Amino acid sequence: MTNRTSSVPSGGRFRAPGRGGRGRQPGGLGAGPGGFCVCPQCQTKVAHPRGVPCYNLKCPKCGAPMTRAS
């Protein structure tokens, strides 16, 4: 009996060239730590706090949920 090595990767699945490296979520990379959050109702801008999504913030003037400024 000989000891052969397989040409198939150890996971048992063949990976086509050019199809890897980004993880499971397609597209939608985060906007980064800087920038501003904007109120969609009254247009108030506040600095985007690191680690907190804008949609978790309330507008300091009217209380509406903020959105990320592009």
KOLDO-230090 format. One record per residue: residue number from 1; residue in three letters; x, y, z of N, C-alpha, C in turn. Coordinates in pm, whole numbers, plus 32768, in hexadecimal, padded with zeros to 4 digits. Layout:
     n   res   n_c1   n_c2   n_c3   ca_c1   ca_c2   ca_c3   c_c1   c_c2   c_c3
   NUM   ala      X      Y      Z       X       Y       Z      X      Y      Z
...
end
This chain:
     n   res   n_c1   n_c2   n_c3   ca_c1   ca_c2   ca_c3   c_c1   c_c2   c_c3
     1   met   8055   7F8B   8000    8000    8000    8000   805A   807C   8000
     2   thr   803D   80DB   7FA6    808E    8154    7F9E   8046   81C8   7FE0
     3   asn   8092   8229   8009    805A    829E    804B   804D   830E   7FE3
     4   arg   7FD5   8325   7FB1    7FBE    8389    7F49   7F88   840A   7F87
     5   thr   7FAA   8477   7F47    7F6E    84F5    7F6F   7F06   851B   7F07
     6   ser   7E9B   8554   7F34    7E2E    8578    7EDA   7E44   8604   7EA2
     7   ser   7E14   861B   7E28    7E1D    86A0    7DEE   7DA7   86F7   7E1A
     8   val   7D48   86BD   7E64    7CD6    8707    7E97   7CFC   873F   7F1F
     9   pro   7CDD   87C0   7F3B    7CFC    87F8    7FBE   7CBC   87A8   802F
    10   ser   7CEF   87B8   80A7    7CC3    8766    8117   7C30   8778   8138
    11   gly   7BF1   87E8   8110    7B63    87FC    812B   7B0B   87A7   80D2
    12   gly   7B43   876A   806A    7AF7    8716    8012   7AB2   8760   7FA1
    13   arg   7AC0   87E2   7F9E    7A81    8831    7F34   7AEB   8879   7EE4
    14   phe   7AD3   8884   7E64    7B30    88C9    7E0D   7B10   895E   7E0F
    15   arg   7B77   89B2   7E1F    7B64    8A42    7E1C   7B90   8A78   7D96
    16   ala   7B35   8AB6   7D50    7B55    8AF1    7CCE   7BAD   8B6C   7CE2
    17   pro   7C08   8B86   7C85    7C5E    8BFC    7C94   7C0D   8C7D   7C90
    18   gly   7C37   8CDD   7CE1    7BF6    8D5E    7CE2   7B75   8D65   7D31
    19   arg   7B5D   8D03   7D8A    7ADE    8D01    7DD2   7AF1   8D02   7E69
    20   gly   7B48   8D4B   7EA1    7B54    8D44    7F31   7B90   8DC2   7F6B
    21   gly   7B9A   8DC4   7FEE    7BDF    8E2E    8031   7B89   8E9A   806F
    22   arg   7B07   8E9B   8059    7AB5    8F06    8090   7A58   8ED9   80FF
    23   gly   7A4D   8E5D   811B    79F1    8E31    8183   7968   8E12   814B
    24   arg   7907   8E09   81A2    7882    8DDC    8179   7825   8E4C   814D
    25   gln   7836   8EC4   817F    77DB    8F30    815E   7801   8F71   80D9
    26   pro   77AB   8F6A   8074    77CB    8FAA    7FF5   77B7   9040   7FFC
    27   gly   7818   908B   7FC8    780C    911E    7FC3   77FE   915A   804E
    28   gly   77C6   91D0   8056    77A4    920E    80D6   7814   921D   8138
    29   leu   7885   9250   810E    78F0    9269    816D   78CB   92E0   81C2
    30   gly   78F8   92E1   823F    78D8    934F    8299   790E   93D3   8266
    31   ala   78CF   9440   8290    78F6    94C5    8261   796F   94FA   82AB
    32   gly   799C   94B7   8313    7A13    94E4    835B   79F1   9530   83D9
    33   pro   7A57   9553   8428    7A3F    9590    84AA   7A1E   9625   84A5
    34   gly   7A45   966C   843C    7A2F    96FD    8436   79A8   971F   83FB
    35   gly   7995   979E   83DC    791B    97C9    8399   78B3   97FF   83F7
    36   phe   7839   980A   83C4    77CD    9847    840F   7750   97F1   840A
    37   cys   76FB   9804   8470    7675    97CE    8470   7617   9843   845A
    38   val   75AF   982F   8409    7554    989B    83E4   74C5   9872   8405
    39   cys   7478   98D0   8438    73EB    98B8    8452   739E   98C7   83CF
    40   pro   734F   9864   83A6    7304    986F    832A   728F   98D1   8331
    41   gln   7266   98F9   83AB    71F5    9954    83B9   7220   99E7   83BF
    42   cys   7281   9A07   8417    72A7    9A94    8429   7333   9AB5   83F6
    43   gln   7379   9A52   83BC    73FD    9A64    837E   746C   9A8A   83E0
    44   thr   745A   9A6E   8462    74C2    9A86    84C5   7534   9A24   84AF
    45   lys   75B1   9A56   84B2    7627    9A01    84A1   7671   99F5   8525
    46   val   769B   997B   8547    76F1    9964    85BA   7764   990B   858D
    47   ala   77D6   9916   85D1    7849    98C3    85B0   7827   9831   85CD
    48   his   7852   97D9   8573    7837    974A    8584   7891   9711   85F0
    49   pro   7858   96DD   865E    78AB    96A1    86C7   78DE   9617   869C
    50   arg   7959   95FA   86BA    7997    957C    8695   7951   9507   86DA
    51   gly   7931   94A1   868A    78F7    9426    86C1   7861   9429   86D6
    52   val   781F   9498   86B6    778E    94A2    86C8   7750   94C1   8641
    53   pro   76F7   946C   860D    76B4    948B    858F   765B   9506   859D
    54   cys   7653   9555   8534    7601    95CF    8538   756F   95B0   8556
    55   tyr   753C   953F   8525    74AF    9521    853C   7490   9504   85CF
    56   asn   74F6   94F3   8622    74E1    94E1    86B1   74DD   9566   86FC
    57   leu   74FB   95D4   86B8    74FC    9657    86F7   7477   969F   86DF
    58   lys   744E   96EF   873F    73D7    9743    8732   7405   97D3   8719
    59   cys   73BA   981A   86C8    73D9    98A6    86AA   73CE   98F8   872A
    60   pro   7432   994D   8747    742A    999E    87C1   73BC   9A08   87BE
    61   lys   738D   9A2E   8746    7324    9A95    873B   7298   9A5A   8739
    62   cys   7280   99F5   86E2    71F6    99C5    86D1   71E1   9935   8700
    63   gly   724C   98E9   871C    723E    9861    8751   722E   97F4   86E9
    64   ala   7236   9818   8669    7229    97B3    85FE   72AB   9762   85F4
    65   pro   72A3   96E6   85C4    731D    9697    85AE   7374   96D7   8542
    66   met   73F7   96D9   855A    7455    9716    84FC   7477   96B4   848B
    67   thr   74AC   96E7   841D    74DE    9696    83AF   756C   96C3   8390
    68   arg   75B6   9670   8349    7640    968D    8328   7646   96EC   82B1
    69   ala   7697   9755   82BC    76AB    97B2    824D   770A   9773   81EB
    70   ser   76EC   977E   816A    7742    9741    8104   77AC   97A1   80D4
end
